[in-house]
């Protein structure tokens, strides 16, 4: 199985991180305090930070790790 970081483009601004062939998962809070866990499609650089591309309520969102989502 694949493990490691794989870049999706030539300039290194998008990448996926795999552990034994599975993508990263993150847990985020909503405004009502509910925790949701989503698989990260890919990470993207944003200045000195990174955002995660996730699917939430049928839409693709770029989120920071500490972002609070709408219900």
C-alpha positions in Angstrom: 0.0 0.0 0.0 1.1 3.5 -0.6 2.2 5.8 2.2 3.5 9.3 2.0 2.9 12.7 0.4 2.1 12.9 -3.3 2.0 16.2 -5.2 -0.8 16.7 -7.7 0.7 19.5 -9.7 4.1 20.7 -10.9 4.5 23.7 -8.5 3.7 21.7 -5.3 0.7 23.8 -4.2 -1.7 20.8 -4.0 -0.9 17.4 -2.5 -2.5 14.3 -0.9 -1.2 12.5 2.2 -1.8 8.8 2.3 -1.3 6.3 5.1 -1.6 2.7 4.0 -3.5 3.8 0.9 -6.1 5.9 2.7 -6.4 9.7 2.7 -6.4 12.0 5.7 -9.5 12.6 7.7 -10.3 15.8 9.7 -12.9 16.6 12.3 -14.5 20.0 12.3 -17.1 21.7 14.5 -20.4 23.3 13.3 -21.9 26.3 14.9 -24.3 24.1 17.0 -21.3 22.2 18.4 -21.7 19.1 16.4 -18.5 17.4 15.2 -18.3 16.2 11.6 -15.5 14.0 10.2 -14.6 14.3 6.5 -12.0 12.8 4.2 -9.6 15.3 2.8 -9.7 15.2 -1.1 -6.4 17.2 -1.2 -4.5 19.8 0.7 -3.7 23.2 -0.9 -1.2 25.9 0.1 -2.6 29.2 1.2 0.3 31.5 2.0 2.1 30.0 5.0 -0.9 27.8 5.8 -2.7 24.9 4.2 -6.4 24.4 3.5 -8.2 21.1 3.2 -10.6 20.4 0.3 -13.6 18.5 1.7 -17.2 17.7 0.7 -19.9 19.1 3.0 -23.6 19.3 2.2 -23.0 18.5 -1.5 -20.5 21.2 -2.0 -16.7 21.3 -2.2 -15.1 23.6 0.4 -11.6 24.7 1.2 -11.4 24.9 5.0 -8.8 25.6 7.6 -8.3 23.1 10.4 -9.9 25.4 13.1 -12.8 26.7 10.9 -16.3 26.5 12.3 -18.9 25.3 9.6 -22.5 26.4 9.2 -25.2 23.9 10.1 
